[in-house]
Amino acid sequence: MDSILTSIKKLLGVADTYTHFDSDIIIHINSVLSVLTQMGVGPQEGFSIEDNSTAWSDFDSNNAKTSFIKSYVYLKVKMIFDPPTLSPVIVAIKATIAELEWRISAEVESTIVEEV
């Protein structure tokens, strides 16, 4: 299983066994998942995680979007939970987030066109 919480913690540099920040990270993940839901990704009724038992495939089973989604969730959570202190790094992360938003939206639109 590819746990959402576990993979985001790994990308943030937080050991899976270290659970002190889990509730904070979960809150931020759920906020980003809500943004993705508004963008048309994931279950229409919304989605949230409570622990490390929820997999990426539970949120969205479209493998074409999953890589974009993982990176997007990580970068958005990083900017909230552990933002960089260097301005150029912040600018680079924001640019990457904007590109991922565009690519995710393009993928959602192409999926809608295919379904019609």
C-alpha positions in Angstrom: 0.0 0.0 0.0 1.2 3.5 -0.8 0.1 5.5 2.2 -0.6 9.2 1.7 0.6 10.1 5.2 3.7 7.9 5.1 4.8 9.2 1.7 4.3 12.8 2.6 6.1 12.4 5.9 9.0 10.7 4.0 9.2 13.6 1.5 9.1 16.1 4.4 12.0 14.2 6.1 9.9 13.0 9.0 10.5 9.4 10.0 7.4 7.2 9.7 7.9 6.0 13.3 7.9 9.6 14.5 4.3 10.4 15.1 4.5 13.7 17.1 3.5 15.8 14.0 1.1 13.4 12.4 -2.0 15.4 13.4 -0.5 18.6 12.0 0.5 17.0 8.8 -2.8 15.3 8.4 -4.7 18.6 8.8 -2.5 20.1 6.0 -2.9 17.1 3.7 -6.6 17.3 4.1 -6.6 20.9 3.2 -4.7 20.2 0.0 -6.9 17.3 -0.8 -9.9 19.7 -0.5 -8.2 22.0 -3.0 -7.7 19.1 -5.4 -11.4 18.1 -5.0 -12.3 21.7 -6.0 -10.1 21.2 -9.0 -12.0 18.1 -10.0 -9.6 15.5 -8.7 -10.7 12.7 -6.4 -14.1 11.8 -5.1 -16.7 14.5 -5.8 -18.1 14.3 -2.3 -14.7 15.2 -0.9 -12.0 13.1 0.8 -9.9 13.1 3.9 -7.4 10.9 5.7 -7.2 10.1 9.4 -4.1 8.0 9.7 -1.5 6.2 7.6 -4.0 3.5 6.4 -5.3 5.6 3.4 -3.6 5.0 0.1 -3.2 7.3 -2.9 -5.4 5.0 -4.9 -8.2 5.6 -2.4 -8.2 9.3 -3.4 -7.7 8.9 -7.2 -7.1 5.7 -9.2 -6.0 7.5 -12.4 -2.3 6.7 -12.5 -1.6 9.5 -15.0 -2.5 12.1 -12.4 -1.1 10.3 -9.3 2.5 11.5 -9.8 1.3 15.1 -10.2 -1.0 14.7 -7.2 1.8 13.4 -4.9 4.2 16.2 -5.8 1.5 18.8 -5.5 0.3 17.6 -2.1 3.9 17.4 -0.8 4.9 20.9 -2.0 1.7 22.5 -0.7 2.1 20.8 2.7 5.8 21.7 2.8 4.9 25.4 2.2 2.5 25.3 5.2 4.3 22.8 7.6 8.0 23.5 6.9 8.4 26.5 4.6 11.9 27.2 3.2 13.7 30.3 4.5 15.4 31.2 1.3 13.4 33.4 -1.0 14.7 31.8 -4.3 13.6 28.4 -3.0 10.2 29.8 -2.1 9.8 31.2 -5.6 10.9 27.9 -7.2 8.4 25.9 -5.1 5.6 28.3 -5.9 6.4 28.1 -9.6 6.4 24.3 -9.4 3.1 24.4 -7.6 1.6 26.6 -10.3 2.8 24.3 -13.0 1.4 21.3 -11.3 -1.9 23.0 -10.9 -2.0 23.7 -14.6 -1.0 20.1 -15.5 -3.5 18.6 -13.1 -6.3 20.8 -14.5 -5.2 19.9 -18.0 -5.4 16.2 -17.1 -8.8 16.6 -15.5 -10.1 18.5 -18.6 -8.8 15.8 -21.0 -10.4 13.1 -18.9 -13.7 14.9 -19.1 -13.4 15.3 -22.9 -12.7 11.5 -23.2 -15.8 10.7 -21.2 -18.1 12.7 -23.4 
